[in-house]
Amino acid sequence: MLANRVKETTATTGTGSFTTAGAVAGFVTFNTAFGTNRKFHYWAVNETNDEWETGIGYLSASTTLVRDTVLSSTNSDAAVNFTTAPSLFCAPSESAFASIVHAANNSVLPGYTPSVHVTEETTNLTMVANRVYYSPFLYLGQVSTFSGFQVRVATAAASSLIRISLYDASGDFKPETKIVTCTSDFDSSTTGTKTQACTATTIYPGWYFVCYSSDGTPAIRQASQQVFSPLGIDSSNNINKCYTENGADISHPAAPTLAGTSANFGATHIGLNIA
């Protein structure tokens, strides 16, 4: 993930996490740009000693930058043991552009037919109570702010609720980190298209997972075709591969524990409300 005008100072040396110390004049902090637990590209540069490192990191707290994956550095592409505190900023590296090209070249799997639109089926998808589903999608629009979720309840289940969240995708394409959850759960004891708000959140072009679960067994409407599902939609049977995990309730974890599970589950009629 990238953002404009992100640059901070730090007093941290060594190979551990950086403690950020505030934005350079004319710039913003990593926390302002990304918040916590969202991965982004970072550079750490000490011009005095000609040391530098670029990689993928995230904030575990508002001023703690974790060096999650070092992509390239003056220390044979390993973490640099900084003897003088570096400058920290957000910018893409050569490997980041290579990853974008790779993703573009591999956005559709062989044997699957992508569609340029979404159509609604008459088929409904009945949820299993307390099972958490993670369905992949590719957001192809411009950087936007979304403010809520929608779901089409086709068959109601008495006294039931549906919860929906949005997750980042990991490098090996699994749901990784929860970004935001709807402010209130959806009432699925009646049918119809339901809308719930969430905290206004910036979404960038790229891969994401919509996560949904219910404490009952309502059925939600299936979408027969979808733009570029990364795991593919077979146009002959409209089945979409998604990840699942079973829980004690409808809670969505900060980080999934998938245990390698996956399931065939139709592409769901769930949407994001773009502000």
C-alpha positions as a Markdown table, in Angstrom:
| # | Residue | x | y | z |
|---|---|---|---|---|
| 1 | Met | 0.0 | 0.0 | 0.0 |
| 2 | Leu | 1.2 | 3.5 | -0.8 |
| 3 | Ala | 0.2 | 7.0 | 0.2 |
| 4 | Asn | 1.5 | 10.5 | -0.7 |
| 5 | Arg | 3.7 | 12.8 | 1.5 |
| 6 | Val | 4.5 | 10.3 | 4.3 |
| 7 | Lys | 7.8 | 11.0 | 6.0 |
| 8 | Glu | 8.8 | 10.8 | 9.7 |
| 9 | Thr | 11.8 | 11.0 | 11.9 |
| 10 | Thr | 13.0 | 8.4 | 14.4 |
| 11 | Ala | 15.6 | 8.0 | 17.0 |
| 12 | Thr | 15.7 | 4.2 | 16.6 |
| 13 | Thr | 18.9 | 2.3 | 15.7 |
| 14 | Gly | 19.6 | -1.4 | 15.3 |
| 15 | Thr | 17.4 | -4.0 | 13.5 |
| 16 | Gly | 14.2 | -3.9 | 15.5 |
| 17 | Ser | 11.0 | -2.0 | 15.0 |
| 18 | Phe | 11.2 | 1.8 | 14.5 |
| 19 | Thr | 9.6 | 4.2 | 17.0 |
| 20 | Thr | 8.4 | 7.0 | 14.9 |
| 21 | Ala | 8.9 | 10.6 | 16.2 |
| 22 | Gly | 6.6 | 12.8 | 14.2 |
| 23 | Ala | 6.2 | 14.0 | 10.6 |
| 24 | Val | 8.8 | 16.1 | 8.8 |
| 25 | Ala | 7.4 | 19.6 | 8.0 |
| 26 | Gly | 5.1 | 19.4 | 4.9 |
| 27 | Phe | 4.5 | 15.7 | 5.4 |
| 28 | Val | 2.1 | 13.4 | 7.3 |
| 29 | Thr | 2.8 | 10.5 | 9.7 |
| 30 | Phe | 2.4 | 6.8 | 8.8 |
| 31 | Asn | -0.5 | 6.6 | 11.3 |
| 32 | Thr | -2.3 | 9.5 | 9.6 |
| 33 | Ala | -1.9 | 7.8 | 6.2 |
| 34 | Phe | -2.6 | 4.2 | 7.1 |
| 35 | Gly | -3.6 | 3.7 | 10.7 |
| 36 | Thr | -2.5 | 0.5 | 12.6 |
| 37 | Asn | -2.2 | -3.0 | 11.2 |
| 38 | Arg | -2.3 | -2.1 | 7.5 |
| 39 | Lys | 0.7 | -3.0 | 5.5 |
| 40 | Phe | 2.6 | -0.4 | 3.4 |
| 41 | His | 5.9 | 0.1 | 1.6 |
| 42 | Tyr | 8.5 | 1.9 | 3.6 |
| 43 | Trp | 12.1 | 3.2 | 3.1 |
| 44 | Ala | 14.6 | 3.7 | 5.9 |
| 45 | Val | 17.6 | 5.8 | 4.8 |
| 46 | Asn | 20.7 | 7.0 | 6.6 |
| 47 | Glu | 22.5 | 9.1 | 4.1 |
| 48 | Thr | 25.4 | 9.8 | 6.4 |
| 49 | Asn | 26.5 | 6.2 | 6.5 |
| 50 | Asp | 25.1 | 5.3 | 3.0 |
| 51 | Glu | 22.7 | 2.8 | 4.6 |
| 52 | Trp | 19.2 | 2.1 | 3.3 |
| 53 | Glu | 16.5 | -0.5 | 3.5 |
| 54 | Thr | 13.1 | -0.9 | 1.8 |
| 55 | Gly | 10.4 | -3.3 | 2.6 |
| 56 | Ile | 6.8 | -3.9 | 3.7 |
| 57 | Gly | 5.9 | -2.8 | 7.2 |
| 58 | Tyr | 2.9 | -1.9 | 9.4 |
| 59 | Leu | 2.1 | 0.0 | 12.5 |
| 60 | Ser | 1.5 | -2.3 | 15.5 |
| 61 | Ala | 0.8 | 0.8 | 17.5 |
| 62 | Ser | 0.4 | 4.5 | 16.4 |
| 63 | Thr | 4.2 | 5.1 | 16.6 |
| 64 | Thr | 5.6 | 1.5 | 16.2 |
| 65 | Leu | 6.7 | 0.7 | 12.7 |
| 66 | Val | 7.3 | -3.1 | 12.4 |
| 67 | Arg | 9.7 | -4.1 | 9.6 |
| 68 | Asp | 7.7 | -7.1 | 8.5 |
| 69 | Thr | 9.4 | -8.0 | 5.2 |
| 70 | Val | 12.7 | -6.5 | 4.0 |
| 71 | Leu | 12.7 | -6.5 | 0.2 |
| 72 | Ser | 16.1 | -4.9 | -0.5 |
| 73 | Ser | 18.9 | -3.2 | 1.5 |
| 74 | Thr | 22.6 | -2.4 | 1.7 |
| 75 | Asn | 22.9 | -5.4 | 4.1 |
| 76 | Ser | 22.5 | -8.0 | 1.3 |
| 77 | Asp | 18.7 | -7.5 | 1.4 |
| 78 | Ala | 18.4 | -8.2 | 5.1 |
| 79 | Ala | 17.5 | -5.8 | 7.9 |
| 80 | Val | 20.1 | -3.1 | 8.3 |
| 81 | Asn | 21.6 | -2.7 | 11.7 |
| 82 | Phe | 21.4 | 1.1 | 11.7 |
| 83 | Thr | 24.1 | 2.8 | 13.8 |
| 84 | Thr | 22.6 | 6.2 | 13.2 |
| 85 | Ala | 18.8 | 6.7 | 13.1 |
| 86 | Pro | 17.4 | 6.8 | 9.5 |
| 87 | Ser | 14.7 | 8.9 | 7.9 |
| 88 | Leu | 11.5 | 7.0 | 7.3 |
| 89 | Phe | 9.2 | 7.5 | 4.3 |
| 90 | Cys | 6.7 | 5.8 | 2.1 |
| 91 | Ala | 7.6 | 5.1 | -1.5 |
| 92 | Pro | 7.5 | 2.2 | -3.9 |
| 93 | Ser | 10.6 | 0.1 | -4.7 |
| 94 | Glu | 11.5 | -1.8 | -7.8 |
| 95 | Ser | 10.2 | -5.0 | -6.3 |
| 96 | Ala | 6.9 | -3.3 | -5.6 |
| 97 | Phe | 6.4 | -2.4 | -9.3 |
| 98 | Ala | 7.4 | -6.0 | -10.2 |
| 99 | Ser | 4.7 | -7.2 | -7.9 |
| 100 | Ile | 2.1 | -5.0 | -9.5 |
| 101 | Val | 3.1 | -6.3 | -12.9 |
| 102 | His | 2.9 | -9.9 | -11.7 |
| 103 | Ala | -0.5 | -9.3 | -10.2 |
| 104 | Ala | -1.8 | -7.8 | -13.4 |
| 105 | Asn | -0.4 | -10.7 | -15.4 |
| 106 | Asn | -1.9 | -13.3 | -13.0 |
| 107 | Ser | -5.3 | -11.7 | -12.2 |
| 108 | Val | -7.2 | -14.4 | -13.9 |
| 109 | Leu | -6.5 | -18.1 | -13.5 |
| 110 | Pro | -6.4 | -20.5 | -16.5 |
| 111 | Gly | -9.7 | -22.3 | -17.1 |
| 112 | Tyr | -11.8 | -19.5 | -15.7 |
| 113 | Thr | -13.8 | -17.0 | -17.7 |
| 114 | Pro | -13.9 | -13.4 | -16.2 |
| 115 | Ser | -17.0 | -11.3 | -16.6 |
| 116 | Val | -17.2 | -7.5 | -17.0 |
| 117 | His | -20.3 | -7.2 | -15.0 |
| 118 | Val | -22.2 | -8.7 | -12.1 |
| 119 | Thr | -25.6 | -10.4 | -12.5 |
| 120 | Glu | -27.9 | -11.7 | -9.8 |
| 121 | Glu | -29.0 | -15.3 | -9.8 |
| 122 | Thr | -32.2 | -16.7 | -8.5 |
| 123 | Thr | -30.1 | -19.2 | -6.5 |
| 124 | Asn | -29.7 | -18.4 | -2.8 |
| 125 | Leu | -26.7 | -19.4 | -0.6 |
| 126 | Thr | -27.7 | -20.6 | 2.8 |
| 127 | Met | -25.2 | -19.8 | 5.5 |
| 128 | Val | -24.0 | -22.2 | 8.2 |
| 129 | Ala | -24.5 | -20.7 | 11.7 |
| 130 | Asn | -21.3 | -19.3 | 13.2 |
| 131 | Arg | -19.2 | -20.1 | 10.2 |
| 132 | Val | -17.0 | -17.3 | 9.0 |
| 133 | Tyr | -16.7 | -16.9 | 5.2 |
| 134 | Tyr | -13.9 | -15.0 | 3.4 |
| 135 | Ser | -14.8 | -14.2 | -0.2 |
| 136 | Pro | -12.1 | -12.6 | -2.5 |
| 137 | Phe | -12.6 | -9.6 | -4.8 |
| 138 | Leu | -10.5 | -7.2 | -6.8 |
| 139 | Tyr | -11.3 | -3.5 | -6.4 |
| 140 | Leu | -10.4 | -1.9 | -9.7 |
| 141 | Gly | -11.6 | 1.7 | -9.1 |
| 142 | Gln | -9.6 | 4.7 | -8.0 |
| 143 | Val | -8.6 | 5.4 | -4.4 |
| 144 | Ser | -12.0 | 5.9 | -2.6 |
| 145 | Thr | -13.6 | 6.1 | 0.7 |
| 146 | Phe | -16.3 | 3.7 | 1.6 |
| 147 | Ser | -18.8 | 4.1 | 4.4 |
| 148 | Gly | -20.8 | 0.9 | 4.7 |
| 149 | Phe | -21.8 | -2.5 | 3.4 |
| 150 | Gln | -24.9 | -3.9 | 1.6 |
| 151 | Val | -26.2 | -7.5 | 1.6 |
| 152 | Arg | -29.3 | -9.0 | -0.1 |
| 153 | Val | -31.1 | -11.3 | 2.3 |
| 154 | Ala | -33.1 | -13.7 | 0.1 |
| 155 | Thr | -34.5 | -16.1 | 2.8 |
| 156 | Ala | -34.9 | -14.9 | 6.4 |
| 157 | Ala | -34.0 | -16.8 | 9.5 |
| 158 | Ala | -35.8 | -15.9 | 12.7 |
| 159 | Ser | -33.9 | -13.7 | 15.2 |
| 160 | Ser | -30.7 | -13.9 | 13.1 |
| 161 | Leu | -28.0 | -11.4 | 12.4 |
| 162 | Ile | -25.3 | -11.1 | 9.7 |
| 163 | Arg | -22.0 | -9.4 | 10.3 |
| 164 | Ile | -19.7 | -8.1 | 7.5 |
| 165 | Ser | -16.1 | -7.0 | 7.6 |
| 166 | Leu | -13.4 | -6.1 | 5.1 |
| 167 | Tyr | -9.9 | -7.7 | 5.2 |
| 168 | Asp | -6.6 | -7.1 | 3.4 |
| 169 | Ala | -5.1 | -9.9 | 1.3 |
| 170 | Ser | -1.7 | -11.3 | 2.2 |
| 171 | Gly | 1.1 | -11.9 | -0.2 |
| 172 | Asp | 0.2 | -15.6 | -0.6 |
| 173 | Phe | -3.4 | -14.5 | -1.2 |
| 174 | Lys | -5.3 | -15.3 | 2.0 |
| 175 | Pro | -7.3 | -12.9 | 4.2 |
| 176 | Glu | -4.8 | -11.3 | 6.5 |
| 177 | Thr | -5.8 | -8.3 | 8.6 |
| 178 | Lys | -9.3 | -6.9 | 9.4 |
| 179 | Ile | -9.6 | -3.4 | 8.2 |
| 180 | Val | -13.1 | -2.5 | 9.3 |
| 181 | Thr | -16.4 | -4.0 | 10.5 |
| 182 | Cys | -20.0 | -2.7 | 10.0 |
| 183 | Thr | -21.1 | -0.5 | 12.8 |
| 184 | Ser | -24.1 | -2.7 | 13.5 |
| 185 | Asp | -25.0 | -6.2 | 12.5 |
| 186 | Phe | -27.6 | -6.7 | 9.7 |
| 187 | Asp | -31.1 | -7.9 | 10.6 |
| 188 | Ser | -31.6 | -11.1 | 8.6 |
| 189 | Ser | -34.9 | -12.0 | 10.2 |
| 190 | Thr | -36.6 | -10.3 | 7.2 |
| 191 | Thr | -35.8 | -10.3 | 3.5 |
| 192 | Gly | -34.5 | -7.5 | 1.3 |
| 193 | Thr | -31.5 | -5.4 | 0.6 |
| 194 | Lys | -29.9 | -4.3 | 3.9 |
| 195 | Thr | -27.4 | -1.5 | 4.5 |
| 196 | Gln | -25.2 | -0.8 | 7.5 |
| 197 | Ala | -22.6 | 1.9 | 8.0 |
| 198 | Cys | -19.0 | 1.5 | 9.0 |
| 199 | Thr | -16.2 | 3.9 | 9.9 |
| 200 | Ala | -15.3 | 5.8 | 6.8 |
| 201 | Thr | -12.3 | 3.9 | 5.4 |
| 202 | Thr | -10.0 | 4.5 | 2.4 |
| 203 | Ile | -9.8 | 1.6 | 0.0 |
| 204 | Tyr | -7.0 | 1.4 | -2.7 |
| 205 | Pro | -7.1 | -0.6 | -5.9 |
| 206 | Gly | -6.1 | -4.1 | -5.2 |
| 207 | Trp | -7.2 | -7.5 | -3.7 |
| 208 | Tyr | -9.4 | -7.7 | -0.7 |
| 209 | Phe | -11.7 | -10.2 | 1.1 |
| 210 | Val | -15.2 | -9.6 | 2.2 |
| 211 | Cys | -15.9 | -11.5 | 5.5 |
| 212 | Tyr | -19.4 | -12.5 | 6.5 |
| 213 | Ser | -21.0 | -14.7 | 9.1 |
| 214 | Ser | -24.4 | -15.2 | 10.9 |
| 215 | Asp | -25.7 | -16.7 | 14.1 |
| 216 | Gly | -28.5 | -18.3 | 12.1 |
| 217 | Thr | -29.1 | -19.8 | 8.7 |
| 218 | Pro | -30.3 | -17.0 | 6.5 |
| 219 | Ala | -29.8 | -17.3 | 2.7 |
| 220 | Ile | -28.2 | -14.5 | 0.8 |
| 221 | Arg | -28.5 | -13.9 | -2.9 |
| 222 | Gln | -25.9 | -15.3 | -5.3 |
| 223 | Ala | -24.1 | -13.2 | -8.0 |
| 224 | Ser | -23.6 | -15.4 | -11.1 |
| 225 | Gln | -20.7 | -13.4 | -12.5 |
| 226 | Gln | -18.1 | -11.2 | -10.9 |
| 227 | Val | -15.3 | -9.0 | -12.1 |
| 228 | Phe | -11.9 | -10.9 | -11.7 |
| 229 | Ser | -12.3 | -13.2 | -8.8 |
| 230 | Pro | -8.7 | -14.2 | -8.1 |
| 231 | Leu | -9.5 | -17.8 | -7.3 |
| 232 | Gly | -11.9 | -17.8 | -10.3 |
| 233 | Ile | -15.5 | -18.3 | -11.1 |
| 234 | Asp | -16.3 | -21.3 | -13.3 |
| 235 | Ser | -18.9 | -19.9 | -15.7 |
| 236 | Ser | -20.4 | -23.4 | -16.0 |
| 237 | Asn | -21.6 | -23.6 | -12.4 |
| 238 | Asn | -21.0 | -20.2 | -10.9 |
| 239 | Ile | -18.9 | -21.5 | -7.9 |
| 240 | Asn | -16.4 | -19.3 | -6.2 |
| 241 | Lys | -13.7 | -20.7 | -4.0 |
| 242 | Cys | -13.5 | -19.0 | -0.6 |
| 243 | Tyr | -11.9 | -19.6 | 2.8 |
| 244 | Thr | -13.9 | -20.5 | 5.9 |
| 245 | Glu | -13.4 | -21.1 | 9.5 |
| 246 | Asn | -15.8 | -22.2 | 12.2 |
| 247 | Gly | -16.3 | -20.2 | 15.4 |
| 248 | Ala | -18.3 | -20.1 | 18.6 |
| 249 | Asp | -20.3 | -17.0 | 17.4 |
| 250 | Ile | -20.3 | -14.5 | 14.6 |
| 251 | Ser | -17.2 | -12.6 | 15.7 |
| 252 | His | -14.6 | -11.7 | 13.1 |
| 253 | Pro | -11.0 | -12.1 | 14.3 |
| 254 | Ala | -8.4 | -9.4 | 13.8 |
| 255 | Ala | -6.3 | -12.0 | 11.9 |
| 256 | Pro | -7.9 | -15.2 | 10.6 |
| 257 | Thr | -6.9 | -18.7 | 11.7 |
| 258 | Leu | -7.7 | -20.6 | 8.5 |
| 259 | Ala | -5.9 | -23.8 | 9.2 |
| 260 | Gly | -5.8 | -24.4 | 5.4 |
| 261 | Thr | -9.6 | -24.7 | 5.1 |
| 262 | Ser | -11.5 | -23.6 | 2.0 |
| 263 | Ala | -14.9 | -24.3 | 0.5 |
| 264 | Asn | -16.9 | -23.9 | -2.6 |
| 265 | Phe | -19.4 | -21.1 | -2.0 |
| 266 | Gly | -21.1 | -19.0 | -4.6 |
| 267 | Ala | -20.1 | -15.4 | -5.3 |
| 268 | Thr | -22.2 | -13.4 | -2.9 |
| 269 | His | -24.3 | -10.3 | -3.5 |
| 270 | Ile | -22.4 | -8.1 | -1.0 |
| 271 | Gly | -21.4 | -4.6 | -1.8 |
| 272 | Leu | -19.5 | -1.6 | -0.4 |
| 273 | Asn | -21.0 | 1.8 | -0.2 |
| 274 | Ile | -18.5 | 4.3 | -1.8 |
| 275 | Ala | -18.8 | 7.7 | -0.2 |
